[in-house]
Structures are given as structure tokens and as C-alpha cells.
Amino acid sequence: MKEALKKAFPYTIPVIIGYTFLGLAFGIMLSQQGFSAILAPILSLTVYAGSMQFVLIPLLKTDISLLGIAILTLSVNFRMMFYGVSLLKEYKNSRSKFLFILTLSDETFALDTSIKPPEDVDDSDFYFAIGLINYGVRALASYLGGLLGDMISFNSAGLDFVLTALFLVLLVEQFSSTKNHRPFFIGISLSTLALILFGKDNFMIPALLLIVLSLIGFRGKVEDYNE
């Protein structure tokens, strides 16, 4: 596993940079709401749900139940179910299926689906290492952000855009590293259609369902193009 971590590290550098700023932003925003700095890494290690972590900050000061938070988290991160299905092969041989699942994120998924593991490292260990590195960096950066938030005070508006910026960078990287752009255009087109039909607050799940059904329906053409 040590060798896998060593081999995976260079590939995670873009995510590490993004997660450092993302974690700092989350920790600072949480601290400025009056919460202890230690809560930031605890939430990063247990929730680890991207945008949901930022949504959770104001919710912590309301009377919403844990069940309500769980349902909201599931709806916001419903897309992760599709990620998991596409990584079943990697899950199967992983040292720890639970940790593999826990450490999965949008950015980790983007790396897992765009990088070919080195020949001298087990594939499942390599993908697992990517998830562990990203997971640990986010938690550490969150804690540092919480400490900074206790010591300094400034307008943190807009810091949460780091997540969107990071995802766009990974999207561009994936687009440029493959010749088959059909899934990309299918995703963009159907997401736009779902946005128009269902609105910005309700389009995510319909868009994902449409994309999955379309990729299944056009699977033959997409795979023929790859060949």
C-alpha cells in the first residue's frame, strides 16, 4: 500500500491544491459561525460530501433533525450512486470496500476514470490510494481553516466556489485526454434539458437518470467510437 500511495501522489496534486483551498474555506466559514475548529475535520471525515458540507453549516444552527439532514444529504449527493456502479470492478478487489466507498468524491471519481494505474502497482490499491490522499488532505485543510477562522476575520463570501472551479479543471483535463467526446456532449445536452424542464433546484436527479439511460441506449455507438 505504501508503494501505491507513492505512485498515486503525483496524480492527486491538482486535487490536493483544490482541496487545500476548499478545506480552508470550509473550516473558516464554520469557525466564523461560532463552531470549534475541531468540528471542521470531524465533519470532513464523516460527511465528506462536497457541496453538502457547505450546505450543512447554516443547518447546524437550525432545529432540523438528523433524519432530515440525512435525507437532504442523500438528495444532494444522489449522483454518487451512479459513480459507485461504474467502479464496481475497482471496489471488488479493494483492501477495504468501506473506506473505498467513504473516500469517493467527484474529484476522486474523475481521477479514477481518467488515469491508468502503473503496471507495478495493483489497480485497486492505486485507486484506493488516490481516495485516501484526497480524503486526508480535505480533513487536514479543514482543520487548518478552522484554526485560521479563530484567529482572523474577513469576508469569506465566494470561497465555496473553489469546489466548482476544481471540478471544471478536471472536466477540461478529461475532455482533452480522450478522443471520444460523445458522453460529454450527451451529458451537457441532457443536463441543459433537465435544467430547463425541472429548474435549477430539481434538475440533478432527472439529468442523471436521462444520462444513464442514454448512455445505455447508445452504448454500442459509444464503444464503437472508442475502438
C-alpha positions, 0 to 999 in steps of 0.5 A: 500500500505504501508503494501505491500511495507513492505512485498515486501522489503525483496524480492527486496534486491538482486535487490536493491544491483544490482541496487545500483551498476548499478545506480552508474555506470550509473550516473558516466559514464554520469557525466564523459561525461560532463552531470549534475548529475541531468540528471542521475535520470531524465533519470532513471525515464523516460527511465528506460530501462536497457541496453538502458540507457547505450546505450543512453549516447554516443547518447546524444552527437550525432545529432540523433533525438528523433524519432530515439532514440525512435525507437532504444529504442523500438528495444532494449527493444522489449522483454518487450512486451512479459513480459507485456502479461504474467502479464496481470492478475497482471496489471488488478487489479493494483492501477495504470496500468501506473506506473505498466507498467513504473516500469517493468524491467527484474529484476522486471519481474523475481521477479514477476514470481518467488515469491508468494505474502503473503496471507495478502497482495493483489497480485497486490499491492505486485507486484506493490510494488516490481516495485516501490522499484526497480524503486526508488532505480535505480533513487536514485543510479543514482543520487548518481553516478552522484554526485560521477562522479563530484567529482572523476575520474577513469576508469569506463570501465566494470561497465555496466556489473553489469546489466548482472551479476544481471540478471544471479543471478536471472536466477540461483535463478529461475532455482533452485526454480522450478522443471520444467526446460523445458522453460529454456532449450527451451529458451537457445536452441532457443536463441543459434539458433537465435544467430547463424542464425541472429548474435549477433546484430539481434538475440533478436527479432527472439529468442523471437518470436521462444520462444513464439511460442514454448512455445505455441506449447508445452504448454500442455507438459509444464503444464503437467510437472508442475502438 
